[in-house]
Amino acid sequence: MRSVVLVLAFLTYSSLHAAPPLPTCTEEAQTYDSKVVLCAIPQLTETRSYRFIARFSGGHDDTRASIQTSLDGRPLTCEDGRKTESFAEDGDISLNCRFVLSGAPGIHPSLRVTVRWSHAEYTNFELEGL
């Protein structure tokens, strides 16, 4: 009987402290040197931090790369420590934008990121919850 109570207590605790659902991202458009990524962020009940990362390889002296972010159609300002542009960087390059969203009932934010590059190879992107 005691083990049943412990299992129920653990399941209750786990469900109350479960990680929030992850955003789902899709590629909306792509050309040979740009990509638009749209991420649907699940409804938030509390403030949550995210970081969008775009990765490239083959950077050299004339490589350019950038990311431009918007939330629900409005420009999104990234927090300190961001790196949204690169020029003439050698090797592997990653750009990032960290931002915080406040939870509000009924709100399902939509993040749009335009990724641009030249003289490098786009590798991938990731949106991670922090």
ABEGO torsion letter per residue (X at the ends): XAAAAAAAAAAAAAAAABBBBBBBBBBABBBAABBBBBBBBBBBABBBBBBBBBBBBGBBAABBBBBBBBBGGBBBBBBBGBBABBBGBBEBBBBBBBBBBBBBBGBBBBBBBBBBBBGBBBABBBBBBX
